[in-house]
């Protein structure tokens, strides 16, 4: 008895799965607002007059963000570690040819609040399965700088040289020398490249530029100071980032025909008329193409044979494009071309009358299949 019940349940499960697999419809991705965190590390270049390598230093960043829509988000980031400065001075006496170069570093912590904009979703529409998303970011915050002791030592060395026979005129460059802890506002702009690993995890690369007052590096230069960060790290999404909405294709309309029975002397033998089943063929295309491949041309012939065998039947031809590539303008054109090539083949190669063909195209706004690549298709339904 137990084995019989188990077998019955297994049979019902297979039957249900089979019914679901055959169900046709459209899958739509619906964006869900969500939180995320980022952890990054990399290098910083503090703009200055020294060699490029002398002004490189380590940096790290942690962030917490919230994506309000598929385009706009807000991130609280804390960038910190180290900046560097260099000063070069020449003796006024050309005959001596004496030079001095001073180097120093200091630490900082820079919390900032930034707006983020998903440029990929703006250009190519929303697709949670896209491999690469590009973000622009803009914002600002407060730079908290401290441990500027090495700059103090450089200033003392310059002062010592000026007390000798050396006649340096560069001491004025250290007029913005600071000590203790200094807090200065700064602005920030940047680009972030997000490479999808899964719905939860992605790898990112970020480059940002930060500007603040001329007093940041202790030197008087008459212009704003800058430092540039190059970072790489990981992004972890918290909660669901999207849901899917499946809309099944509508069931065919049932048409009722009133039957009129006339009185006759003799009742003719009852003839059973079998209903004509409709035919569907999906003609698939390669990316950015509307050329019918040899493997797909046979499907168009199937439709033509069906129409020739059923003179009262008509066919609906609908073109589509995948949402994972291109944009609405490109995809609208491709979908129309994919439907048009099937219609012309039916008319020119198989002499199907135009009044038996309904033509439509959906672009990438409607996705009949859950798998992205399958939506490069023209669907033909004849009945």
Backbone torsions as a table, in degrees:
resi	resn	phi	psi	omega
1	UNK	NA	-42.5	-178.7
2	UNK	-63.4	-41.1	179.7
3	UNK	-65.6	-36.2	179.4
4	UNK	-63.6	-43.7	179.4
5	UNK	-63.5	-43.8	-179.7
6	UNK	-63.0	-41.4	179.3
7	UNK	-63.8	-39.7	179.1
8	UNK	-64.2	-43.1	178.4
9	UNK	-63.4	-41.8	178.8
10	UNK	-62.5	-41.7	179.3
11	UNK	-62.7	-42.6	178.7
12	UNK	-65.0	-38.3	178.3
13	UNK	-63.3	-44.5	178.7
14	UNK	-64.3	-39.6	179.2
15	UNK	-62.8	-42.3	179.4
16	UNK	-65.9	-44.1	179.9
17	UNK	-62.5	-38.9	179.5
18	UNK	-64.1	-39.5	179.9
19	UNK	-65.4	-39.5	-179.9
20	UNK	-68.3	-38.9	-177.8
21	UNK	-64.3	-31.3	-178.0
22	UNK	-83.8	-11.2	-176.4
23	UNK	-69.8	131.7	179.5
24	UNK	-106.8	147.0	179.2
25	UNK	177.2	-166.6	-176.7
26	UNK	-119.0	131.1	176.9
27	UNK	-103.2	127.1	-180.0
28	UNK	-119.2	134.9	177.1
29	UNK	-90.0	128.3	-178.2
30	UNK	-114.9	118.1	-179.3
31	UNK	-63.9	140.8	176.2
32	UNK	-120.7	124.1	175.1
33	UNK	-56.2	142.3	-174.8
34	UNK	-158.8	158.4	174.9
35	UNK	-91.1	160.5	173.3
36	UNK	-155.3	162.2	174.9
37	UNK	-128.3	150.6	177.3
38	UNK	-129.5	142.3	175.1
39	UNK	-128.0	123.2	-173.3
40	UNK	-139.9	153.3	173.4
41	UNK	-143.2	158.3	-179.2
42	UNK	174.7	-147.1	-176.1
43	UNK	-128.5	157.5	179.1
44	UNK	-126.1	142.1	171.7
45	UNK	-116.6	117.2	178.2
46	UNK	-93.1	118.0	-175.2
47	UNK	-59.4	129.6	-179.1
48	UNK	-170.5	-173.7	-173.2
49	UNK	-93.9	-2.2	-179.3
50	UNK	-83.1	-179.8	175.3
51	UNK	-63.2	153.7	-177.1
52	UNK	-57.3	-46.0	-178.2
53	UNK	-65.5	-27.6	-179.9
54	UNK	-73.3	-15.4	-176.3
55	UNK	-111.0	14.3	175.6
56	UNK	-92.5	141.2	-179.9
57	UNK	-151.3	160.9	179.8
58	UNK	-76.9	154.2	176.4
59	UNK	-150.1	158.1	179.0
60	UNK	-144.1	158.0	-177.2
61	UNK	-150.6	139.5	173.6
62	UNK	-126.3	141.3	-177.5
63	UNK	-141.1	152.3	173.1
64	UNK	-129.8	125.7	-175.9
65	UNK	-134.0	169.0	178.2
66	UNK	-141.6	124.2	176.4
67	UNK	-92.7	109.8	-178.5
68	UNK	-74.2	-42.6	-179.9
69	UNK	-133.0	-178.8	178.8
70	UNK	-70.7	-6.6	179.7
71	UNK	-117.6	-45.1	-168.8
72	UNK	-105.6	135.7	176.1
73	UNK	-143.5	174.5	178.9
74	UNK	-136.6	134.6	-177.5
75	UNK	-129.7	134.6	169.8
76	UNK	-101.2	114.8	-177.0
77	UNK	-120.2	145.6	174.6
78	UNK	-122.9	109.7	178.2
79	UNK	-103.2	138.5	-173.9
80	UNK	-158.9	160.2	164.6
81	UNK	145.3	-92.2	-165.1
82	UNK	-148.6	143.1	170.3
83	UNK	-126.0	162.8	-176.9
84	UNK	-133.5	155.9	176.4
85	UNK	-138.0	153.7	178.0
86	UNK	-140.1	141.4	173.7
87	UNK	-132.5	136.6	178.1
88	UNK	-121.9	131.6	-178.5
89	UNK	-128.8	143.3	176.6
90	UNK	-116.9	145.7	175.3
91	UNK	-68.9	139.0	177.0
92	UNK	-66.0	-24.2	-179.9
93	UNK	-82.4	105.6	-176.4
94	UNK	-61.6	-28.6	-175.5
95	UNK	-66.7	-34.0	-178.1
96	UNK	-79.3	-34.7	179.7
97	UNK	62.7	30.2	-177.7
98	UNK	-82.2	143.6	179.4
99	UNK	-134.4	156.9	175.5
100	UNK	-138.3	137.8	175.7
101	UNK	-130.9	121.6	179.1
102	UNK	-112.1	139.4	179.8
103	UNK	-127.9	144.1	177.2
104	UNK	-154.7	162.8	177.6
105	UNK	-138.8	158.5	177.9
106	UNK	-148.8	168.7	-177.7
107	UNK	-107.3	161.3	179.8
108	UNK	-156.7	159.2	168.9
109	UNK	-132.5	129.7	-173.2
110	UNK	-132.2	88.8	172.6
111	UNK	-73.9	143.4	-179.0
112	UNK	-147.4	156.0	175.9
113	UNK	-117.6	124.6	-170.6
114	UNK	-132.1	139.3	169.6
115	UNK	-85.7	137.8	177.5
116	UNK	-117.2	146.1	-178.6
117	UNK	-132.9	121.5	-179.9
118	UNK	-80.1	99.6	-177.2
119	UNK	-69.7	-31.3	-179.8
120	UNK	-63.9	-41.9	178.8
121	UNK	-69.6	-30.0	177.0
122	UNK	-66.9	-43.1	-174.4
123	UNK	-83.8	-42.0	-169.4
124	UNK	-115.0	11.0	-177.8
125	UNK	72.6	164.9	-175.4
126	UNK	-74.9	130.1	176.3
127	UNK	-150.6	105.1	-176.7
128	UNK	-68.4	-13.7	-179.6
129	UNK	-96.4	7.1	-179.8
130	UNK	-65.4	137.6	-178.0
131	UNK	-68.4	-41.3	-174.7
132	UNK	-126.2	128.9	171.1
133	UNK	-119.4	134.5	-179.7
134	UNK	-109.8	128.7	-178.9
135	UNK	-117.4	143.1	166.6
136	UNK	-103.7	145.2	178.9
137	UNK	-135.9	144.9	178.5
138	UNK	-147.9	137.6	-178.9
139	UNK	-179.5	-156.7	-179.1
140	UNK	-171.7	174.3	-178.5
141	UNK	-174.2	-151.0	-177.9
142	UNK	-123.7	128.3	175.9
143	UNK	-97.0	119.3	-179.3
144	UNK	-106.5	104.8	-175.3
145	UNK	-103.6	146.1	-178.2
146	UNK	-159.0	173.6	-179.2
147	UNK	57.8	59.0	179.4
148	UNK	-99.7	31.2	-174.6
149	UNK	-63.4	-38.1	-177.2
150	UNK	-63.9	-34.2	176.5
151	UNK	-65.4	-34.9	176.2
152	UNK	-62.8	-40.8	179.4
153	UNK	-65.6	-39.5	178.5
154	UNK	-62.5	-41.9	179.6
155	UNK	-63.0	-37.6	178.5
156	UNK	-66.6	-38.1	178.0
157	UNK	-64.5	-42.1	177.9
158	UNK	-62.4	-42.6	179.2
159	UNK	-62.4	-38.3	179.7
160	UNK	-65.6	-41.4	178.9
161	UNK	-63.9	-36.7	-177.7
162	UNK	-72.1	-18.7	176.6
163	UNK	-83.9	-5.7	176.5
164	UNK	-98.8	-160.6	179.1
165	UNK	-76.0	-8.2	177.6
166	UNK	-70.3	139.8	-177.4
167	UNK	-117.3	69.0	178.8
168	UNK	-74.9	138.3	175.2
169	UNK	-108.0	14.6	-172.8
170	UNK	-100.4	1.1	-177.6
171	UNK	-60.6	-28.5	-179.5
172	UNK	-62.9	-20.5	179.1
173	UNK	-65.9	-20.1	179.1
174	UNK	-99.6	25.7	-177.1
175	UNK	-69.1	-18.6	180.0
176	UNK	-99.3	23.1	179.0
177	UNK	-59.3	132.9	-178.6
178	UNK	-129.1	160.2	-178.9
179	UNK	-136.6	164.3	178.5
180	UNK	77.7	-135.3	-179.0
181	UNK	-122.3	129.5	-179.0
182	UNK	-122.2	136.3	179.0
183	UNK	-116.2	124.3	-178.5
184	UNK	-134.2	139.6	175.1
185	UNK	-71.2	151.3	177.4
186	UNK	-145.0	158.2	175.0
187	UNK	-109.4	155.8	-173.8
188	UNK	-145.3	134.8	171.6
189	UNK	-135.7	154.8	179.8
190	UNK	-175.2	177.0	175.1
191	UNK	-126.7	144.2	179.6
192	UNK	-131.8	129.9	178.9
193	UNK	-109.0	119.3	-173.2
194	UNK	-111.5	115.7	-179.1
195	UNK	-102.2	116.2	-174.9
196	UNK	-71.1	130.5	171.7
197	UNK	-105.2	-42.9	177.1
198	UNK	-156.3	-177.6	177.4
199	UNK	-62.0	-27.5	-176.0
200	UNK	-95.7	-32.2	-167.9
201	UNK	-125.1	141.6	171.5
202	UNK	-145.7	156.3	176.4
203	UNK	-102.3	135.2	-177.1
204	UNK	-128.0	153.9	173.0
205	UNK	-126.6	129.3	-176.2
206	UNK	-130.0	139.9	170.8
207	UNK	-126.5	129.6	179.3
208	UNK	-139.4	152.5	178.3
209	UNK	-117.0	135.7	-176.3
210	UNK	-127.1	133.6	-179.3
211	UNK	-128.2	142.9	180.0
212	UNK	-153.9	-176.6	-169.1
213	UNK	-64.0	162.4	-177.5
214	UNK	-64.0	-12.8	-174.9
215	UNK	-88.7	4.4	-175.6
216	UNK	-65.8	-44.5	-175.3
217	UNK	-99.7	18.0	175.1
218	UNK	74.4	-8.2	-176.8
219	UNK	-101.5	141.7	174.9
220	UNK	-88.0	116.3	-178.4
221	UNK	-125.7	-11.9	179.3
222	UNK	78.3	14.1	176.5
223	UNK	-148.9	167.9	-179.2
224	UNK	-66.7	146.1	174.3
225	UNK	-84.9	151.0	-177.9
226	UNK	-134.5	147.1	163.1
227	UNK	-140.6	148.5	-173.4
228	UNK	-122.4	133.4	-178.9
229	UNK	-113.1	136.7	169.8
230	UNK	-118.8	119.1	-171.1
231	UNK	-129.6	150.6	173.0
232	UNK	-138.2	145.8	-178.2
233	UNK	-176.0	-154.8	-175.2
234	UNK	-128.0	146.7	176.5
235	UNK	-120.3	132.9	-179.0
236	UNK	-121.2	118.1	177.6
237	UNK	-81.5	140.7	179.7
238	UNK	-108.3	119.8	-178.6
239	UNK	83.3	-175.0	-178.9
240	UNK	-75.8	136.2	177.2
241	UNK	-95.7	-18.9	178.8
242	UNK	-161.1	162.6	171.2
243	UNK	-126.4	164.9	177.5
244	UNK	-113.4	142.4	178.9
245	UNK	-121.3	116.6	-178.7
246	UNK	-102.7	122.9	177.8
247	UNK	-112.2	109.5	-178.7
248	UNK	-68.5	150.8	175.6
249	UNK	-62.5	142.6	179.9
250	UNK	-64.4	145.4	176.2
251	UNK	-68.3	145.0	179.1
252	UNK	-60.4	142.2	-177.6
253	UNK	-68.7	133.9	177.6
254	UNK	-90.2	120.5	-179.1
255	UNK	-103.3	129.9	-179.7
256	UNK	-103.5	132.0	178.9
257	UNK	-115.9	123.9	-180.0
258	UNK	-69.4	130.6	-177.7
259	UNK	-96.2	125.0	179.3
260	UNK	-103.6	122.4	-178.7
261	UNK	-107.6	121.0	178.1
262	UNK	-99.7	147.9	177.4
263	UNK	-76.7	125.8	178.4
264	UNK	-131.2	160.8	-179.6
265	UNK	-68.7	-42.3	-178.6
266	UNK	-120.9	138.1	177.9
267	UNK	-89.9	117.6	-179.3
268	UNK	-67.2	160.0	178.4
269	UNK	-63.1	139.7	-178.5
270	UNK	-74.3	123.4	-179.8
271	UNK	-106.0	123.6	-179.5
272	UNK	-81.6	123.6	179.0
273	UNK	-106.4	118.3	179.9
274	UNK	-80.7	131.8	178.4
275	UNK	-66.9	147.6	179.0
276	UNK	-83.2	123.8	178.7
277	UNK	-80.5	141.9	179.1
278	UNK	-75.3	160.1	-179.6
279	UNK	-121.4	138.1	175.7
280	UNK	-125.4	133.4	173.6
281	UNK	-133.1	134.3	178.6
282	UNK	-107.2	113.6	-179.7
283	UNK	-97.4	113.1	-174.6
284	UNK	-94.8	147.4	-178.9
285	UNK	-123.4	161.6	174.5
286	UNK	-84.2	168.1	-175.7
287	UNK	-59.6	134.2	176.2
288	UNK	59.1	33.4	-177.3
289	UNK	-139.1	150.2	172.5
290	UNK	-127.0	21.6	178.1
291	UNK	-83.6	132.4	179.9
292	UNK	-81.4	119.0	178.1
293	UNK	-76.2	158.8	-179.0
294	UNK	-58.8	-35.8	-178.7
295	UNK	-67.2	-22.5	-177.9
296	UNK	-99.2	-19.5	-176.6
297	UNK	-62.5	-31.0	179.9
298	UNK	-62.3	-30.0	-179.9
299	UNK	-68.1	-35.2	177.7
300	UNK	-67.3	-39.3	176.8
301	UNK	-61.2	-38.6	177.5
302	UNK	-58.2	-43.5	178.9
303	UNK	-63.1	-44.5	-179.1
304	UNK	-63.0	-42.9	178.5
305	UNK	-60.9	-39.9	179.4
306	UNK	-63.4	-44.8	-179.1
307	UNK	-66.1	-38.5	178.7
308	UNK	-67.9	-33.5	179.6
309	UNK	-77.5	-20.1	-178.8
310	UNK	-128.9	85.6	-172.2
311	UNK	-58.2	-23.5	-178.9
312	UNK	-91.8	-4.7	-178.2
313	UNK	-77.6	153.1	175.9
314	UNK	-130.0	165.0	-176.8
315	UNK	-128.9	139.8	174.7
316	UNK	-106.1	121.0	-176.5
317	UNK	-112.6	118.3	-176.2
318	UNK	-127.4	126.3	-179.9
319	UNK	-98.0	147.9	-179.4
320	UNK	-137.2	164.3	171.5
321	UNK	-137.7	154.2	-177.8
322	UNK	-80.6	145.4	-178.1
323	UNK	-80.8	-10.7	-175.7
324	UNK	-76.9	-15.4	180.0
325	UNK	-133.2	161.1	176.1
326	UNK	70.4	-163.1	175.9
327	UNK	-137.9	-179.0	-175.0
328	UNK	-60.4	-38.9	-178.7
329	UNK	-64.5	-47.1	-179.8
330	UNK	-67.0	-44.9	-175.7
331	UNK	-69.1	-33.1	175.5
332	UNK	-63.1	-41.6	179.5
333	UNK	-65.7	-45.3	-178.6
334	UNK	-62.5	-44.6	-179.0
335	UNK	-61.2	-41.4	179.3
336	UNK	-65.8	-41.1	179.9
337	UNK	-65.7	-37.1	-179.4
338	UNK	-67.8	-36.8	176.1
339	UNK	-72.6	-39.5	-176.0
340	UNK	-64.2	-39.4	-177.5
341	UNK	-67.0	-33.1	177.1
342	UNK	-70.5	-42.5	179.6
343	UNK	-61.5	-45.5	-178.5
344	UNK	-65.6	-35.1	177.8
345	UNK	-65.0	-43.7	178.3
346	UNK	-61.4	-40.5	-176.9
347	UNK	-76.9	-46.8	-172.3
348	UNK	-82.5	-39.1	-176.0
349	UNK	-90.1	-27.2	-174.2
350	UNK	-123.4	5.8	174.2
351	UNK	57.6	37.0	174.8
352	UNK	-81.5	129.1	-177.9
353	UNK	-65.8	143.7	-177.9
354	UNK	-63.6	-29.3	-178.4
355	UNK	-75.5	0.3	175.1
356	UNK	-104.3	6.8	-175.2
357	UNK	-123.5	125.6	171.9
358	UNK	-101.5	130.2	-174.4
359	UNK	-112.9	135.6	177.3
360	UNK	-154.9	158.7	173.9
361	UNK	-146.6	141.9	-174.4
362	UNK	-112.9	-3.2	-175.9
363	UNK	62.6	-140.0	176.1
364	UNK	-109.6	10.1	-179.4
365	UNK	-73.3	-25.0	175.5
366	UNK	-118.6	132.0	-179.4
367	UNK	-119.1	102.0	-176.6
368	UNK	-69.7	-19.0	-178.0
369	UNK	-121.7	148.3	178.4
370	UNK	-71.0	-33.4	179.1
371	UNK	-81.7	125.7	-171.2
372	UNK	-54.6	-49.1	-172.0
373	UNK	-65.9	-24.6	-179.0
374	UNK	-71.3	-13.8	-177.6
375	UNK	-82.8	5.3	170.1
376	UNK	-88.8	77.9	-163.0
377	UNK	-149.3	154.2	164.8
378	UNK	-118.5	123.9	-177.8
379	UNK	-102.4	125.5	179.8
380	UNK	-113.7	124.8	177.6
381	UNK	-123.9	115.1	-179.1
382	UNK	-110.3	136.0	178.0
383	UNK	-160.5	NA	NA
